[in-house]
Amino acid sequence: MPMLDNLRRFLPPALGGVRHPMVTVLRLDGVIGAMGGLRAGLTIAGTARLIERAFSIKPLSAVALVINSPGGAAAQSALIHGRIRALAEERKIPVIAFCEDVTASGGYMLALAADRIYAHPMSIVGSIGVISGGFGFDRAIEKLGIDRRIYTAGANKHRLDPFKPENPDDIVKLRDLQTDIHAGFKAMVTDRRGTRLTAGEDTLFNGDVWTGRQAVELGLIDGLGDVRSRLREEFGPKMRLIPIAHRRRLFRFGPRLFSSNLSEGGRGIAGDALSTLEERGLWSRFGL
C-alpha cells in the first residue's frame, strides 16, 4: 500500500511512523587547554555540557567526534577523553571519530575516546609524545642591566625560570615529568587500539606523525572517509546528523574589549598576542 507507506514517513514513531537513525556530531576544534585572553582552547569545563548533550538525544545510534587539533595540555586531553568514554559506556552508545586537518598529540588522545577512528587520506595523525617549550631571557636582561629578584619558600619553587640560566637539575626534573606523562599516553593508545596496532613502540611512540593513509597501515586509525559519507554508508542515506554546538552569546567579549582599566586592557592584549603565538606554534609544527 504505497499511500500508507508514504503517510508513515510523516508520523512520529509512537504512531507507527518511520524512525530514521540519529547521530549527534560533536566538533572538537582547536588547541587543547586554557589559552588565556580572548583565545578559547578546548577544556573539560568548556566541553562538558556539549558532551552531555551529544549523548542525551534519544533514540541515538552513535556519537560522531569531528576532531581538528594539534594537541595541547595533556591533563585536559585526558579529562575530555575520560568524560566521553564514561558516557559512552554508561549509555551503551558507540562513538566514531573523524580526523580533519590534524589529529595529533592531545588531539589523537581525544580520538582514542572513539570505538573507531577515520581520517582523510591527507589528514595528519599521530605525534604520540610529550613536548615542552619556552624562552630564555637571562642574557637579554643582563644586557639591559636588569636584576632578577625572586623570593621563595621551597628550593625548587622557581624551576625553569626563563630569566635565569638553565639549571641541569631542572632539565632532569622536566624530562622525568615528560617520561611519566608519555608512559600514560602510550598506555592509553595500547589499551584503546590493542591488536589493531601493527608496528612496535619505537615506531608508534617516538612523536612522529603520518598521513591518514599511513595511519591506517599502522593501525592508529580504522579507515579513510569523511563524517557524512562514512555515516551514510553505515546508517543509511536517511540517517539524521544532529550538530552539537555552543549557544552563541551576543556581546560575549564586550566587557573585556571596552574595559575602562587601561592596565587591564593592556594585559589582555599582551596575553592575546602571546596566546596567538603559542597557538600558531602548535599548528605550524604540522605545516599549517
Secondary structure, DSSP 8 states (H G I E B T S, - for coil): -HHHHHHHTTS-GGGT-----EEEEEEEES-BS---TT---B-HHHHHHHHHHHHHSSS-SEEEEEEEE--B-HHHHHHHHHHHHHHHHHHT--EEEEEEEEEETHHHHHHTTSSEEEE-TT-EEE--S--------HHHHHHTT-------SSTTTTTT-TTS---HHHHHHHHHHHHHHHHHHHHHHHHHHGGG--S-HHHHTSS-EEEHHHHHHHTSSSEE--HHHHHHHHH-TT-EEEEE-----TTTTHHHHT-S-HHHHHHHHHHHHHHHHHHHHHHHTTT-
